[in-house]
């Protein structure tokens, strides 16, 4: 029985990919994001392709916004003489310090077509009630 050379190439790429993942370098993936500060809001737009809404976690603590996503997938391939099962686990996380305090109770997020948009209304600054103190 003659082997298909393209199957051998595909097998080589799969072995290389697994080796890369085992080294831990694949986990160094970062989330690409933009932070935009407008009048009363801060908007964070993050690229998370390949994740479902339920895979994503968004938290705000003080001025720190953390976005993390975790996804597990498995594929079964039935061929004439064997069954191959592959499982993959991907996770990414990114924290960013926001330019201002936000109203945590009013933060909202939407996820469409692999793009997460987090809207964070800014907390209004307290009026400046500072007082100048003369030094004697």
N, C-alpha and C positions, 0 to 999 in steps of 0.2 A: 504494500500500500504506500503510495507516494504522498508525502506531506505537501501541503500548500505553503509556499514560501511567505505569503502574506500572513498566514496564521502564525508563523514563527516570529515575524516582525511584531505583530500585535502582542504576542506573548512576551517578547523582550520589553516592549514599552510598559506592559502591565507590571513586570518584575521591577523595572526601574522606578515606576511610580510608587510601588509598595515600599521599596528601599528608601525612597525620598521621604515618604510619610513616617517610616520607622525612625528616621534620624531626628524627627521633631521639627525639621525645617518647615514642613508644610503647615505646622501650627502657627507659624509666625505671620500668617495672613492678617492684614489689618483691614478695618472697615474704612473706606473712603467716605469722607463727609465734608459738608460745607456748613459753616455757622454764619448766619446773617442776622445782624441786629438792626431792627427798624424802630419806628417811633416807640410803640409800647410793647413790642414783642421781640423775642429771639426765635429764629427758626433754624432748626438743624435738619439737613437733608443728608441721608446716608444711603449708600448703595449696598444692598443685600440680595443680590441675584441668587436664585436657587433655593431660597428659604420660603417657608410658609409663614403666615401671620402668627400661628401658634408656636413657631420655633423661636420667636423674637421676644426678648425681655428688655424693657426700658425702665430705668429707675433714676430718680433725681434725689440727691441728698445735698443740702446746702446749695453751693454753686457748682456741684459736680453732676454731670449727666453721664450715665453709663448705658451703653447699648451692647447687648450680647445676643448671639444667635447660635443655636445648636441644632444640627440636623443629622439624623441617621437614616441611611438608605441601604437597601439590599436588592440585589438582582439575581434572578435565577435564569440560567441558560441551559435549556435541554438540547442536547445534541444526540446523535445516533448512539454513541458508545459511552457517554458519561454525562453527568450533571455537574455544573459548576455553580457555586454559590459565592457571591462576593458581598461583603458588607463594608460600608464606608461610614465614617463618622467625621463630621466637620463642625468646628466651632470657632467662632470669632468673637472678639470683645474689644471695645474701645471706650475710653473715658475721656471726657473733655471738660475743662473748667469753663463755665459760662461767664460772659462778660459782666453779668449783673445777677442779683438775687431774683428769683422768680416765684410766682404764686403757684406753689406745688399742687394745690387743689384744682387748678384750672388748666394744667398741662394736658394736651391732647396729642394723639398720634394717629397717622393713617399710613397704610401700606398698600401700594399699588405698583404692579409691574416691576417688582424687585427694588422699589425705592421707598424708604421709610422717611416720612416727614413728621417731625416733632415740633409742635407749636408751644412755646413757653412764654406766657404773658409776664412781663417784667413787674417786679414788686416796686411800687412807687417809693421813692426815697423819702425818708422822714424829713420834715422841714428842718433846716439848720437852726438848731436851738443852742448853738455854741455861744459862749460868752467870753469875751476877752478879759483876761485877768492881769491887772497891773502888778508888777513886781516891786516890792518896797525895799 
